[in-house]
Amino acid sequence: MIRLQIGTAMAGKQAKILADGHVHGLLGYAAVTRQPVRNTVIVLLSVKAGLRASEIAQLTWSMVLSPTGEIGNLCCTLGCGH
C-alpha cells in the first residue's frame, strides 16, 4: 500500500492509504489526460514523495533541477522527512 495525502492537514487525522491498484488506476488515468506527463509527475510526487497539493504547487525549477540542469533529488531539497 502507498500513502497518499488527501485534503488539508488536520491535527490528529491519519493520511488516507491507497492500494497499489488505485495508484495504477490514477497513473493510467493521468496517462490519457490532456497533459499526461505533467499529471503523471503530480501523481508520483504525491504518492512517492508524499507531497501535498500545496507543496507540489510551490515547487520551483531550482528545487527540482540540479546545477547541471538534470532532475535532482527532491528529498535533498525538501528534507528527508518527505
N, C-alpha and C positions, 0 to 999 in steps of 0.2 A: 504494500500500500504506500501511497505517496501523499504527503501532507500538502494541502492547498489552503492558503489563507483566503477566506471569503468575507467581504464586507469590512466594516471598520473594526478596529481592535476594541474589545470591551474587556474591562477588568474581570478576571476570573472565567472568561469564556474560552473554551477549547477550540482550536482550529479544526475545520472540517477535514475529514480524511476521504480521499478519492481512491477507489480501486484502480488497479492498473488498466482495466478495460475502459473505465471512464476517461482516464488520461489519453489512452489511444483514440478514443472517440473524439475528444477535444482536438487532438492533433490532426485527426482525419478531417474534421470539420474545418479547422484552420487552413488546411491544405487546399480546400476548394473555394475559399473566400476570395474576394476581390484583391486582397493584398496578402497572399499566402505566406510569404517569407516573414513579413512583419508580424503577422498574427501567430505564426508558429514560434517565433522568438519570444513573444509576450507570454504564451502558454508555458514555454520552457523556463523562462525567468521566474515565473510564479511557482511552477511545480518543482523544478530542480534547485533553484536558488532560494526559494521561499520568500520571494519579494511580493509585497502587496502592490495593488494597482497604483497607489500614490507614489510608491518608491520607484516603480517602473517608469512612471510619467516624469519623474525628476531626474532620470539618468541623462547624462550628457556624454558626448563623444569622448571627452577626456577621461571619463570614468570607465569607458568600455574599451578604448583602444590603447595599446601600448605605445611608448615613444616612437617605435618604428612603424606605427600605423596598423599593426595587426591586432586581432581580438585579444585583449588582455585577460587576466584572471580577475573576475568580478569579486571574489572573496577578498582579495587584497585591497580593493577599493572601498568596499562596504564594511569590511571587518569579517572575520571568520565565523561570527555568530549567525550569519545569514546563510 
